[in-house]
Amino acid sequence: MDDEKTPPTAPGKTTADTGATPAAPAETGAEPDRATPTGAEATAPAKRRGGWDRTTRNAALVAALVALPVTVAVAGFTFNSLSSDEPAATPSPSETVQALGPKATTPVQMAAEPLAERPATVCRALLAKLPSTVRELPQRPVTAGPEQNAAYGDPALTVSCGVPEPAIPATDTVWVVEQVCWHASEQSDVTVLTTVDREAAVRVTVPKRYEQPLQWVSPISEAIVASILTAGPVPSGCRS
């Protein structure tokens, strides 16, 4: 049996049959050949040499510092080139309103009904609180009752204070905008919005040219809350 044993292959050599690298000698005290890694060392990645690592890192750092400004410059040039070819942005709502036509300065024709003392006082307070513009529509002079009437833009959006409150069915739709309850009535060329929860009723006419009429009464509602008290009874929809 001893005669059939195959003698061990020398360290660092491979067998002709398998091509595999054998394990290191098992003799105690024997030091493996440092030129040929054995066992786990043969499969582990080789350690980098300190001098070579520092040189490589320094070279990479210099290359990165040089390349960064060039990359930024190229990116900026590309962005500017693409931006110049892009179509113009969609006009904002303010630009759309301004494009409706030239700013009119002529007085807007409005009627002024005589008011009792209390409504007249309340309406003067409202007119003092109204904004100088309503969504970029500038305020315009009126032909009568500047203490109770106001107008904005062209075509004119009008505000009238102290008007008769509309009689509406209890089930009719009302809209609460900025704590003010409005009833809407559609006409051929305007939407008429009238308050139904204030001691002095306020009527706003919004030309059909201006879309979403409830948005146009938002700044007017704020002035109403600051100047005109609520009064009942009011439609149930105003309280929901």
C-alpha positions in Angstrom: 0.0 0.0 0.0 2.9 2.4 0.8 4.4 1.8 -2.7 1.2 3.1 -4.4 1.3 6.5 -2.7 2.0 9.4 -5.1 4.8 11.6 -3.8 3.6 15.2 -3.0 4.1 17.8 -5.7 6.6 20.5 -4.9 5.2 23.9 -3.7 4.4 26.3 -6.5 4.0 23.5 -9.1 0.9 22.1 -10.6 0.1 18.5 -11.3 -0.1 17.4 -14.9 -3.4 15.7 -14.4 -5.5 18.4 -12.8 -3.7 21.7 -13.3 -4.6 22.8 -9.7 -2.2 24.4 -7.4 -1.6 22.1 -4.3 -1.6 23.4 -0.7 1.7 24.5 1.0 3.9 21.9 2.7 2.7 20.8 6.1 6.2 20.6 7.7 6.4 22.5 11.0 8.6 25.5 10.8 8.8 25.5 7.0 8.3 29.0 5.5 6.4 29.1 2.3 8.1 30.5 -0.8 7.2 34.3 -0.7 7.4 34.5 -4.5 4.5 32.1 -4.9 1.3 32.7 -2.8 -0.3 29.6 -1.4 -3.7 28.6 0.1 -6.0 31.5 0.9 -3.3 33.9 -0.1 -3.4 32.6 -3.7 -7.1 33.5 -4.1 -7.0 36.8 -2.2 -6.5 40.0 -4.2 -2.9 41.3 -4.1 -2.3 44.1 -1.8 -1.5 47.5 -3.4 1.9 48.9 -2.9 1.8 52.1 -0.8 3.9 54.2 -3.1 1.9 53.2 -6.2 -1.5 54.0 -4.4 -0.4 57.5 -3.4 0.8 58.3 -6.9 -2.4 57.0 -8.5 -4.6 58.9 -6.0 -2.7 62.1 -6.5 -2.9 61.8 -10.3 -6.7 61.0 -10.2 -7.3 64.0 -7.9 -5.5 66.4 -10.2 -7.4 65.0 -13.2 -10.7 65.4 -11.4 -9.9 69.0 -10.5 -8.9 69.8 -14.0 -12.0 68.1 -15.6 -14.6 69.6 -13.2 -14.5 73.2 -14.6 -14.5 71.9 -18.1 -17.6 69.7 -17.4 -19.4 72.6 -15.7 -18.6 74.9 -18.7 -19.8 72.4 -21.2 -23.0 71.7 -19.2 -23.7 75.5 -19.0 -23.2 75.9 -22.7 -25.5 73.0 -23.5 -28.2 74.3 -21.2 -28.1 77.8 -22.8 -28.2 76.3 -26.2 -31.3 74.2 -25.4 -33.0 77.1 -23.6 -32.7 79.4 -26.6 -34.5 76.8 -28.8 -37.3 76.1 -26.4 -40.8 77.7 -27.1 -41.9 80.6 -25.0 -43.6 79.8 -21.7 -47.4 79.8 -21.4 -48.6 83.3 -20.3 -49.5 83.7 -16.7 -53.0 84.8 -15.6 -51.8 88.3 -15.1 -50.3 88.5 -18.6 -53.6 87.1 -20.0 -55.5 89.8 -18.2 -53.1 92.6 -19.3 -53.4 91.3 -22.9 -57.2 91.9 -22.9 -56.7 95.4 -24.0 -55.4 98.9 -23.1 -56.1 100.2 -19.7 -59.3 102.4 -19.9 -59.4 105.6 -17.9 -62.8 106.8 -18.9 -65.6 106.8 -16.2 -67.8 103.7 -16.2 -71.5 104.4 -16.5 -73.2 103.4 -13.3 -76.4 104.4 -11.4 -76.5 105.6 -7.8 -79.7 105.0 -5.9 -80.3 107.1 -2.8 -79.3 105.3 0.4 -80.6 105.6 3.9 -78.1 106.8 6.5 -76.9 103.5 7.8 -76.5 101.8 4.4 -74.7 105.0 3.2 -72.3 104.8 6.1 -71.6 101.1 5.6 -71.0 101.5 1.9 -68.6 104.4 2.4 -66.7 102.1 4.7 -66.7 99.3 2.1 -65.4 101.6 -0.7 -62.6 102.7 1.6 -61.5 99.1 2.0 -61.7 98.0 -1.7 -58.4 97.2 -3.3 -56.9 99.5 -6.0 -56.8 96.4 -8.4 -58.8 93.2 -8.7 -56.6 90.5 -10.1 -54.6 93.1 -12.1 -57.7 95.0 -13.2 -57.0 98.6 -12.3 -59.8 100.6 -10.7 -61.6 103.1 -12.9 -63.7 106.2 -12.1 -67.5 105.9 -12.2 -70.1 108.4 -13.5 -72.2 108.4 -10.3 -72.0 107.4 -6.6 -68.3 107.0 -6.0 -69.2 106.5 -2.3 -71.2 103.4 -3.2 -69.9 102.3 -6.6 -66.6 101.1 -8.0 -65.4 99.7 -11.4 -62.3 97.8 -12.5 -60.8 97.0 -15.9 -62.1 97.1 -19.4 -64.6 95.6 -20.0 -65.6 96.8 -16.6 -66.2 94.6 -13.5 -68.5 96.7 -11.3 -69.2 96.8 -7.6 -72.4 98.4 -6.2 -73.2 98.7 -2.5 -76.6 99.1 -0.9 -78.5 97.3 -3.7 -81.8 95.4 -3.0 -81.0 91.9 -1.8 -82.3 89.3 -4.2 -85.2 87.0 -3.3 -84.0 83.5 -3.9 -85.6 80.1 -3.2 -84.4 78.4 0.0 -83.0 75.5 -2.1 -81.1 77.7 -4.6 -77.4 77.4 -4.8 -75.2 79.9 -2.9 -71.4 80.2 -2.8 -69.3 81.1 0.2 -66.1 83.0 -0.8 -63.8 84.3 1.9 -66.6 84.1 4.5 -69.1 86.0 2.3 -72.2 84.2 0.9 -72.9 85.0 -2.7 -75.8 84.2 -5.0 -75.0 83.9 -8.7 -77.3 84.9 -11.6 -76.2 84.3 -15.2 -77.0 86.8 -17.9 -76.1 87.0 -21.5 -72.9 89.0 -21.1 -72.2 89.0 -17.4 -72.4 87.0 -14.2 -74.2 88.9 -11.4 -73.1 88.0 -7.9 -75.0 89.4 -4.9 -74.3 89.0 -1.2 -77.2 87.5 0.8 -75.7 87.5 4.3 -74.9 91.2 4.9 -76.8 94.2 6.4 -76.1 96.1 3.2 -76.2 93.9 0.0 -73.3 94.2 -2.5 -73.6 93.4 -6.2 -70.7 92.5 -8.4 -71.0 92.1 -12.2 -68.3 90.0 -13.8 -68.1 90.2 -17.7 -68.1 86.7 -19.3 -64.8 87.6 -20.8 -63.3 87.0 -17.3 -63.6 83.3 -16.6 -64.4 81.7 -13.2 -66.3 84.7 -11.8 -66.2 83.5 -8.2 -62.4 84.0 -8.2 -62.9 87.7 -9.1 -64.9 88.4 -6.0 -62.3 87.0 -3.6 -60.5 90.4 -2.9 -63.9 92.1 -2.7 -65.1 89.6 -0.1 -62.2 90.4 2.1 -63.2 94.1 2.0 -66.8 93.2 2.8 -65.8 91.1 5.8 -63.8 94.1 7.1 -66.6 96.7 6.7 -70.1 95.2 6.6 -71.6 93.1 9.4 -73.5 89.9 8.8 -77.3 89.9 9.0 -80.0 87.2 8.8 -81.9 85.3 8.0 -79.6 83.8 5.4 -80.0 80.7 3.1 -79.1 77.4 4.7 -76.3 76.9 2.2 -74.4 79.9 3.7 -74.1 78.1 7.1 -72.9 74.8 5.8 
